Amino acid sequence: MPTELIFAIFLLPFFSFAVISFIIRPFFNDRPLLSWYVTIAAIGTSLVLSVWAFVAVSGASHHVLDMPNYEWMAIGDTVIHIGVTVDALAAAMLIVVTSVSLMVQIYSRGYMKGDGGFCRYFAFMSLFTGSMLGLVLADNLLFLFLFWEGVGLCSYLLIGFWFHKPEAARAAMKAFLVTRLGDFGFLAAILLLYTKTGTFDIGELQNLALAGAIGGTVLTWAAIGVFSGAVGKSAQFPLHTWLPDAMEGPTPVSALIHAATMVAAGVYLVARMFPVFASSTTAIYTVAIIGGFTAIFAASMGLVMNDIKRVLAYSTISQLGFMMLGLGAVGVGVSTGHIALEHGLALGVAVGIFHLFTHAFFKSLLFLGAGSVSHTTGTFDMREMGGLRKAMPWTFIMFVIASLSLAGIWPLAGFWSKEAILAESFHYVPVLFYLAIITVFMTAFYMFRVIFLTFGGEYRGQAHGNHGLHESPVVMLLPMGVLTVLAVVAGFLGVNELLGGESHSFFGALSHPLAWTSLVWAGGGIFLAYAIYGAKWLSAASIGRTFAPLYTMLSRKYWFDELYERLFLMRFLIDGVFAVLHWFDDHIIDGAVNGIASLTVVVGTGVRRLETGQLQAYGLAIFVGILVIAACIFIFS
């Protein structure tokens, strides 16, 4: 198969967007299912091509395909090319994005059935998928940033899809503005790197960083600027506040954002630029520390949330922190000389991206499971659920498998990728390893809290009643079933080895003490959740009263929303910066314009009075002028 077809992987979803937007919506709006068929065909073909690319990369020399590069424009000595990078990292990400997206689109037919924006929804989803695929394949920072902003735009459109709801419109705006803060740093880093190197090409920048051709201070600031973009997109502390509110969008959108597109972009960016980060000790420690802190910080808030999607949202933030920790831990090993450079660069990418790969399947499954539950109960509030195990047995089984995988239980997919991160952090950043182990306990606890509250006991809802409980339709269960299989076997698809990670055997991992340590902690979290919410040996209400200040702090999300909205937004920006700018505009800019206008009027009035129309006055003026000229000649000659 010709390598030029790689371009079709990201162009097909854009073609789908164009067909739906300019043909189906205007002319066939009475047949909305056409938009679903076009989307499925485009993304399905992209998946087939992605699988082919993955196989081709697996058998290629150095696991890199030789791709054509086309000149786009030349500005002076600067030549900008259009090209794609197809290596092990890109191949793994293509599989993630296209497979999860296809499952989400299939599921969406049942979930979005009857919605007035059916065509618009699939147009935006196609654009979202195409933007993420373009981001993955871009071989230079200029085009990567273009698709990066496309992903941000699509997240705004889809989070605020039900724009008639004030909460959705507010959440979309919040996501757009918060991620812009990180993107500003990313753009500044791109311009800094170009100023110092004269190139946007990612491969060239990596080689220059490794060769020491970029100054240490410049490299550090550039890496931190790139990381700020990743912090915004991947909702890392302190730019994490937008992601829980993003749950206002349709649940399939949440599944795609949290598993394969928006938030995965940040981790992918750090992995793609990993040689640059590993060349700066300060930058790579920043990645590791922010990732480790975010993991436990977000998990703590997931312990007390009652909205099932918000629990999963904080779980996503936590797991993204895990991925950053994995990248950072290996990078620290490389930067400090404890890992050989070539091996370390491959291992770091493998550790972070392998967890992204497995996480995509079980996290998208969990979100689709939450949508399945909401589809029958009409709510996401777990206090209004319960007893759904009997009414929704398939959803229950698949949700439990995904939760076990997320908790890192052997031999499911999440176990293998999480163990790799724990092992590397134990060796190179021990303090963060202990935070990660505590996070493992928290993750297992809050996920099985969800299971016992949602599927255990008796149904507690009042608005719908038992007669309304039913299993979701096949069109929703089928993609969930595919994702369930992947949540089990994704650890054995060879992705870790292809990326340069350590190989593992089915039973071999259990011989390592760290594996048993994490399993014991995960098992402890599951047991505690059972004791409180399953067997009810302990009272959740009494525990909440005993630790009331802590519970309040967690449920209020450490008051970060209030801090940003009331202090930063209202006091600092609106009452401070914007007030000063308003005064400057009102008094300086407008004052100068109005002053010049007033002066013009005064001068014009004065000049007008000189034009009297009387000949004797004009003769007098001429005579005086002649006298003045004669006097000047006499004085200065």
Stockholm file with secondary structure:
# STOCKHOLM 1.0

chainA/1-637         MPTELIFAIFLLPFFSFAVISFIIRPFFNDRPLLSWYVTIAAIGTSLVLSVWAFVAVSGASHHVLDMPNYEWMAIGDTVIHIGVTVDALAAAMLIVVTSVSLMVQIYSRGYMKGDGGFCRYFAFMSLFTGSMLGLVLADNLLFLFLFWEGVGLCSYLLIGFWFHKPEAARAAMKAFLVTRLGDFGFLAAILLLYTKTGTFDIGELQNLALAGAIGGTVLTWAAIGVFSGAVGKSAQFPLHTWLPDAMEGPTPVSALIHAATMVAAGVYLVARMFPVFASSTTAIYTVAIIGGFTAIFAASMGLVMNDIKRVLAYSTISQLGFMMLGLGAVGVGVSTGHIALEHGLALGVAVGIFHLFTHAFFKSLLFLGAGSVSHTTGTFDMREMGGLRKAMPWTFIMFVIASLSLAGIWPLAGFWSKEAILAESFHYVPVLFYLAIITVFMTAFYMFRVIFLTFGGEYRGQAHGNHGLHESPVVMLLPMGVLTVLAVVAGFLGVNELLGGESHSFFGALSHPLAWTSLVWAGGGIFLAYAIYGAKWLSAASIGRTFAPLYTMLSRKYWFDELYERLFLMRFLIDGVFAVLHWFDDHIIDGAVNGIASLTVVVGTGVRRLETGQLQAYGLAIFVGILVIAACIFIFS
#=GR chainA/1-637 SS CCGGGHHHHHHHHHHHHHHIIIIIHHHCTTCTHHHHHHHHHHHHHHHHHHHHHHHHHHHSGGGBCCCCEEEEEEETTEEEEEEBCCBHHHHHHHHHHHHHHHHHHHHHHHHTTTCTTHHHHHHHHHHHHHHHHHHHHBCBHHHHHHHHHHHHHHHHHHHTSSTTSHHHHHHHHHHHHHHHHHHHHHHHHHHHHHHHHSCCBHHHHHHHHHTTCSCHHHHHHHHHHHHHHHHHHTTCTTSCTHHHHGGGSCHHHHHHHHHTSHHHHHHHHHHHTHHHHHTCHHHHHHHHHHHHHHHHHHHHHHTTCCBHHHHHHHHHHHHHHHHHHHHHHHHHHHHTTSSCHHHHHHHHHHHHHHHHHHHHHHHHHHHHHHHHHHHHHSCCBGGGCCCHHHHCHHHHHHHHHHHHHHHTCTTSHHHHHHHHHHHHHHHHCHHHHHHHHHHHHHHHHHHHHHHHHHHSSCCCCSSSCGGGCCCCCHHHHHHHHHHHHHHHHGGGSSHHHHHTCCCCCTTGGGGSHHHHHHHHHHHHHHHHHIIIIISCSSCHHHHHHHTHHHHHHHHTGGGHHHIIIIIIIIIIIIIIIHHHHHHIIIIIIHHHHHHHHHHHHHHHHHHHHHCCCCHHHHHHHHHHHHHHHHHHHHHHC
#=GC SS_cons         CCGGGHHHHHHHHHHHHHHIIIIIHHHCTTCTHHHHHHHHHHHHHHHHHHHHHHHHHHHSGGGBCCCCEEEEEEETTEEEEEEBCCBHHHHHHHHHHHHHHHHHHHHHHHHTTTCTTHHHHHHHHHHHHHHHHHHHHBCBHHHHHHHHHHHHHHHHHHHTSSTTSHHHHHHHHHHHHHHHHHHHHHHHHHHHHHHHHSCCBHHHHHHHHHTTCSCHHHHHHHHHHHHHHHHHHTTCTTSCTHHHHGGGSCHHHHHHHHHTSHHHHHHHHHHHTHHHHHTCHHHHHHHHHHHHHHHHHHHHHHTTCCBHHHHHHHHHHHHHHHHHHHHHHHHHHHHTTSSCHHHHHHHHHHHHHHHHHHHHHHHHHHHHHHHHHHHHHSCCBGGGCCCHHHHCHHHHHHHHHHHHHHHTCTTSHHHHHHHHHHHHHHHHCHHHHHHHHHHHHHHHHHHHHHHHHHHSSCCCCSSSCGGGCCCCCHHHHHHHHHHHHHHHHGGGSSHHHHHTCCCCCTTGGGGSHHHHHHHHHHHHHHHHHIIIIISCSSCHHHHHHHTHHHHHHHHTGGGHHHIIIIIIIIIIIIIIIHHHHHHIIIIIIHHHHHHHHHHHHHHHHHHHHHCCCCHHHHHHHHHHHHHHHHHHHHHHC
//
